Amino acid sequence: MKYFKNTELAKLYNVSEKSIRNWIDAAQAGKLDLQLYETKGKFFVANTTKNASLIEEHAAKGKKFKNTRGFRTISPSPEFYETYTQEQILDVISNLTAYHEIPTVYTYADGGAKYWDDYAKRLVNESTPNLLRGTMELLKDTAGYVDRLLEGYEKVNVVDLGPGNGLPIRSTLERLLKTGKLNRYIAIDGSKEMLHILEQNIKEWFGGAVPFEGHVRNFSYERFHDLFTYDEVDTQGNMPVNLVFLLGSTLSNFRAPHIALQTINSSIGRNDLLLYAGYLDTPKTRRYFDYSSRPNEKYRSELILSFLGLDESLYTVQQTFDEKRRARQIGILPRIDLAIKFVLANGERIVELHKDERILIWRHWHKNAVELIDQFDQNDFEIVQATKSPDDQYVLVTSKIKAGLDT
């Protein structure tokens, strides 16, 4: 490539297109030693090694002084600092800066957890097909086969990754409790508020028969093998087998699903089972953006936006299906240039949001059944069973780690 388009440079160096046009004007006036490339009467920044170092230098200067030149500075609310840990705040800053997105896991904090609970209750009571009802039906349909896979084990741990309010897993816990096989119920989620709602539901459904173990952990990159390393062996000398659930199409919400799968793979043993449920790529699911617990209610991710100091008047919401990347996406477009000032234990951090440059607040990668199975295969899982719903909208995949790869 002989030159950069202004949009390409803006994205590459996280600067505005206006800044790039100013650099080109300065270079034409002899005020900036930047090599240009002319085509059809228009000037662009040439793709040269010399230009690269100059661009990095000017981009850094622009970031240092930009807030005094037209950016509106906003600050997160006190609730933001009360809700998230320093590690989580740094992760929000990192993702906003590097990827222009807010990880979905942080939208379940505070009121976001109650929002999801209400949404799930709405889905379970609907008469029309949806992911929650489809998942529950698929789990029921495949229960007999899963039980046969567990026949050689006296005790079973249920490990629930991103459990929500527990509605999909309830029937499995009831079945294992009835047969006397349930050893532990271990719920892992990035939101302590979501875990609190789940704990209340478990107590309501089972009393003290199912002791609740909730762990705040981001399983998309944090391993969790330590949570059951010291389980006692059964009468046959076997450790309890782990029945791991990843439901709600959670995997497809991550920026890098392969990292999450590799993390799960390195956290479980050779005999453990992973059950994943999610959407399949169909014209119907590509159009699906209904995530409100009630009609005309705000989307869940908008709660964290208010925590960040982003008033509704400062952005517009955009819902799209990206044909090239095959992903449903919800993002916001700032109406003006913004700078969010974070106050941390070791000082301040400034994150800039440019006008009309999208910040992603939710995504869902779309795959058909073959692609989904291939995704598990490429990340060292062996497919044991895959079952589609009768309407071909949803799938339940049961898998184990490939032999010889147990950690």
N, C-alpha and C positions, 0 to 999 in steps of 0.2 A: 504494500500500500504506500503510495507516494505522499499522501496527505491525510489529515484527520478532518472529518466533518465536525462542525461545531458541537453537534449533539453528542458525538462520540467522545470528544474531549471533556465535555461537561460531565458525562457519566463516569468517565475514567478517573477524573481528578476531583469529582464532587464539588464542582464550581458552577456558577451560572453561565449560560450562553452569553449574557451581556458582558461578563468579564472577559470571555474569549474574544468577543468582537472588539472590546477596548484594547486587548493585546495586539490584535491585528492592526487596528488604527495606529497604535503607538509604533509598531514596527514599520508601517508605511511612512510614518513621519520621521523615521530615523531616531526615535526616542527609545526603542527597545530592540536589542540585537537578536531578533527572532526571525528565523528563515521561513519565508512564505512560499506557497505554491499557487500559481495562477492558472485558472481554467475557466474558459468562457467568460472572461472579464471579472471573475470573482476570485478573491484571495482566501486561502486557507492556510492553516499551520502545517508546515511540512513535517513528515515523519522522519526525523533525523535524531541521532544520538545527542547532538548539541542542543537541539530543541527540548529534548526530554528533561535534561537537567535544569534548563531555564524555566520550563513550565512548572516543574516541581517547586522551584524556588518562589515563583510568583503565586502559585496556588497556596503555598504555606503563608506567604505574606497576606494574601487576601483573607485567609481564615483568621489571621491574627487581628486584623483591623476592620473586618466586615461589619461587626456589630455597631460601629459608629457611623456606618454609611447606609442607613436605610432599613436595617433589619429591626423587626420588632422583637424585643426580648420578653420572654415569658418564663415563669417559674412553676415547677411542680407544686402541688398543694401539700400541706402538712400530712394529709392522709396517705399520699404517695410514699413518703418516707416511713410512715408507720406500718404500711401494708407490706412493703418489700424489704428484703435484707440488702445489705451493701453489695453482696455478691450478685443478687438478682438485678439490682439497679445498674451495676456495671455491665451486666449482660444485656440489659435494655439499651444502654448507651452504645455498646459494641455493635449490636444488631442494627440500630438506627444509623450508625455511622458507616458500617461496612456494607450492609445489605438493604438499607432503606426499608426496614420492616420491624414490627413488634412481634416477637414470638407468641404464638397462640396460648402457650401455657400461662402467660401472665394475665390473660383476660378472665381467668377463673378465680382471681383473688377478690376478696371483699364482696361487693354486691354481685360480681360476675358469677360466683358460685350459686347464689340463690337464683339468679337469672337462669342458669343452666338447669337447675333443679325444676323450676317451673316449666321450662321448655320441654324437658324429658317427660314430665307428668302430662303435658299437653299431648305429646306424641303417643304415649301409651294408651291414651283414651280416645284417640282418633280411630275412625272406622276405615279410613283410606290407608294404603300401604305407606310405610316410612321405614327409615333405617332401624330405628329402635325396635319396632314390632317385627320387622324382617329378621333382625338378629335374634330376637327371642324365639321366633319360630324355627330358625335354622338350628339353634342350640337344642331345641326340643327334638327336632328331627334326627339329629346326629348323636343324641345322648346315649343311645344303646351301643353304638359303635365305640364311643369314647369309653364307656364303662367296660367294654370287653378289653380295651387296651390297658385298663387299670386293674384287671383281674388278679394279677400276680402281686399286688401291693396291698398291705394291710392299712396303710395310712396315706392320705393325700393332702398336700398343701395346695390351697387355691391362692395363686398370686395374681392380683388384679392390677394391671398397669393402666393408669388413667381411668379409674373406675366410675367417675361421675357419681350419681346418687345410688348406684348399685342395682338398679332395676333389672338389667340384663342378666346379672350373675345370681339373682335370688333363687331361681329354680335349681341351679347347679348346687348351691349350698344346701338347699332343702333335700336334694337327692342324696348327697354324700353324707349329710347328717343322719338321714333315715337309715342308711346302710351301715352307719358307724365308721365310715372311712375318713371322715373329715378330721384332719389333724390341726391345721392352722389356716386362718384367713388373713392374708397379708395384702394390704392395699398400698399402692405406691402412686403418689401424685405430686405435682409441683405446687399445688394449692392447699394450704392447711385448712382454708375455709371449706373447700370441697370435701376434704376428708372428714371434717366435723359433721357436715350434713350426712355423709355416708355412715358415719358411726351411729348417729341418731337413728337412721333407718335400720341398721343391723340390730340395734337393741330393740327397736319396735317390732321387727319381724321375728326375732329369735330369742329375745330375752338375753339370758346369759349363756345360752347353749352354743353360741358362736362368739368366742372372744375376739374382739376387734384389735387388729394391729395396723395402725396407720403410719406411714413414713413419708415425710416430705422430701422428695428427690426427683430430679429431672432425669428420667430414665432414657431420654433421647441421647444422652451421652454419659450418664453416671451409672456404673455397674451396681448391681444389687445382690450379688452372690453371697455377700456377707450376712444377709438377713436369715439364711437358712443353712449356713455352713455347719452349725453345731446341733442340728436335729438328731434326736436319738434314733438308733436303728430299731427295726421291728423284730419280731420273734424269729424271722428267717434271716436276720442279719442284714436286711436291706434298709437303706435310708428311705424316708417318705418320698414319694415321687411328687414333683411339682407340676400342677396343672396351671399353666400361665395363660392369662387372657389379655388380649389387646383388641378391644372392641370399639365400636363407634367410629370406625374409619380413621382413628387417631393417627396412624402411621402416615397417611396421605396429607396430613396437615403440617408435617415437619418440613423445614427447608431442605434437609438432607436425610430422607428416609433410610438410606443405606447405612448411615452412621447409627441410627437408632436400632436397626436390625442387627448390626454387628455388636452393639452394646448388649442387646438381649441375648444374642448367641453366646457371648463370652460370660454371661451371668448364670446360665442354666446348665444342667447336666445332660448326659447322653440319653437318659431314659425319660427326661421331662418332655411334656407336650406343650406346644404353643398354639393357641387358637386365636386366629385373627378374623375379624368380621368387618366388612366395609362395602362401599359402593362399587359397582362396575361402571365402566364408561358406556353410557347410552345417551341418546338425544334427550331423554327425560332428565337424567341426573345432571347433564350439562346446564340445564336451565334452572336447577334447584338452588334458590337463595333464601328460602324461608327458614330463618333461625330465630324468630321472635316467639316469646312465650304467649304473647297476645298480639292481635292485629295492631298495626301502626306503632308498635313499641320500638325503642331504639335497639340497634344491634348490640350484642354483648361487648364487643371490643370498644365501643364508644365510651364505656365506663373508664377504661384506663386512659383514654384520650383526655377526659376531663381531669383525671388525676395529674396528667402531665401539664395542665394549664391550657390545653387546647379547647377553647370555646367553640361551639358549633359554628359560629359566625366566621371562624378563621379557616374553614376548609369545606370542601364538598366531598361527598361519598361516591365512590365509583365501583360498580359491580360489573365484572366482565368475565368472559370465557376466552382465554388465550389459546387460539387455535394452534399456534406453533408449539407452545410448551404443553398443550393439553392440560390446562389447569383452570379451575374456577378461582377467581380472585376478588377480594374486596379490599379496596384501598382508599386513601384520602388524598386529595389534592389541595395543598395549602393555597389560600387565595392571595397571600402576600409572603414575602421572605420572613422567616421566623428564626429565632435563636432560643433554644431551651437551655436555661442555666441550671445545672445540677450542682447542688452543694453536697460534697462528700467529706468523709473524715480527713482525707489528705488534700483537700482543696476543691476548687470549682472545675467543672467540665462544661464546655459549651458544645451543643449539637445544633447544627444548622439545618433547617428545612427550607428548601427553595420553592418559590412559587411554581405551581403546576407540576412539580416533580413528585411522583406518587410515593407514598409510604404505605407499604402493604400491611394490613392488619389481619388478614386471614387468607388461606389458600387451601385448595384441595387438588392434588395431582390425580389425573384420570388414567386408569389402566383397564384394559380388558382382562378376561380371566387368564389367558395365556401369558400376557405381560406380567400380571401379578404373580403367578406361579414362578415365572422366570426371575422376578425380583427376589423372591425368597431363595431360589436355587443359587443365584449369584452371590448371596450373602450366607452361604453354607448351611442352608436348611433343606432337609429332605421332606418333601410333601407326602403326608400319610393319607390325607383325604381332602377333597375340595368339593363343596356343595353349593350350587346356585339356588336362589329363590325361584319359585315358579314363574315369576314375571321377569326374570333375568336382570333384576336391578341390583341385587345384593349377593354377596358370597361369604362363605365361611371356609377358611383354610386351616387345616390341622397339620402341624409339621413337627419335626424333631431336628436337632442338630445332626449334621452328617457324621457318620462314624469316624473315629480317629481325630475329631476336632474338639473333644471334650476338654474343658479347662478345669 
